[in-house]
């Protein structure tokens, strides 16, 4: 499998795993997306660090928490104690993805030196950091949990999965804010495409709903304050959007070279045709107002995929529900896709934001939303943008408001953008056989 003739290799997706507030697996997450169900709830005072503050201290009290989290059966209670929450989410999704792929990494047929892992996280073990600070403040330094460092490392999921399956090839972890999983999947794609790997496990994980993170985003006025109606709080592209909803989740994929996947008769969910990244180079948190960096990433992804703008049937938008971010993304899409995107010109391109249901999973968001793109291609259904009651007047594009749409999807684009001006776009298509 290690031979490579120099031509770019096709990259197929053969396994999917996900843990979100919509479901504990990839299939249940997808089913909830197409049903338009919200996973946003109002948080209570039982969260660590919250009890000592009154409700008046929290302008935002809505989150996309995963309730009743069930770690993978392969994770023992003892192992879970040694892991931060984000790692439990990521490893659980990774185990699902590998199981779904049918790969047996213990087989003599697998060259484990040509198999690797790249799992991104925007923040890593934030709950562990908060717990560690509390120990220092309230107890003694020598009472610190000895597993603090391996728990808080942003590369903890990558390390665990590579050890768990004995994968000796390229491993890494991107930490580029909300673009982290997008960068991770894009790099995995390039490694296979260039012939440096046969199999890559790639995705993202985030589990940072705690008082420190919420307070930090709240004071920069990034969060929705629609506390009385949590399920309506995340409303991308709506006139009344007032910020994003902090969420947690993970999604992981198994990527394989075409020859490797076909040789073993793998189930093919789709093909990752192109992936590209760009930088706004304008502001540390605000997007370029015209979406120029986002537009570049989308254009370059199309070029690598060998697609024309009119080939794209669906875009899963980054669409966080912030006033500036949503506007910049729509401007970028209209600028790149032109009349193919403009509803007023009869354009047929559809774009929706599943963050309206999940909230914003930060570094895991691109991976979670790739689940939606693959589902749209496989099932011919586009998940809606819920809570889109009054689209902004300038958004001349079909944003699939409130109800899923049956539509054949040949090619889909996944957008994920992050603080720091990071932009990643990916193009996926159906398996061409």
HUUR-V243600 format. One record per helix or strand of 2 or more residues. SS is the DSSP state (~ for helix, > for strand). FROM is the first residue (numbers start at 1). TO is the last residue. If there is no record, write none. Layout:
ss = [SS | SS]
from = [FROM | FROM]
to = [TO | TO]
This chain:
ss = [> | ~ | > | ~ | > | ~ | ~ | ~ | > | ~ | ~ | ~ | ~ | > | ~ | > | ~ | ~ | > | > | ~ | > | ~ | ~ | > | ~ | ~ | > | ~ | ~ | > | > | > | > | >]
from = [11 | 26 | 41 | 55 | 62 | 77 | 85 | 112 | 115 | 126 | 141 | 148 | 156 | 171 | 177 | 199 | 211 | 230 | 246 | 249 | 258 | 270 | 292 | 309 | 314 | 323 | 343 | 350 | 355 | 362 | 381 | 397 | 405 | 411 | 422]
to = [20 | 35 | 42 | 57 | 64 | 81 | 101 | 114 | 120 | 138 | 143 | 152 | 165 | 172 | 193 | 206 | 219 | 232 | 247 | 257 | 263 | 279 | 305 | 311 | 316 | 340 | 345 | 352 | 358 | 379 | 382 | 398 | 406 | 418 | 429]
